[in-house]
């Protein structure tokens, strides 16, 4: 089902909940990529969704229960760098390629306990966990 409406903007009610709580540009990026991929991949909704998230993650990072613009465009993790055939795990929207300082600031925003003693990989995992918890909480409200 197309994610954009007649006004060429995302149909908010058809977007994943994390995008419904994000800015219009993030919503439109996901929706337009999804619609184009749906045509390209013969209505394969799963593949279209993966393409849309890949596009979104190039410009946005997941912060808690929503997506925020990244300071620098580019792949967010090893999987995004390697492409569709990669066996590397995804970081679920966390910008693992960002600096440790950036990840630490995000961890502070999300009140991640023990963040000051974490290395970069630990911060990425802790942010994934915090994002998932924030999304679950937002969906329950």
Secondary structure, 3 states (H helix, E strand, C coil): CCCECCCCCECHHHCCHHHHCCCHHHHHHHHHHHHHHHHHCCCCHHHHHHHHHHHHHHHEEEECCEEEECCCCCCCCHHHHHCCCCCCCCCCCCCCCCCHHHHHHHHHHCCCCCHHHCCHHHHHHHHHHHHHHHHHHHHHC
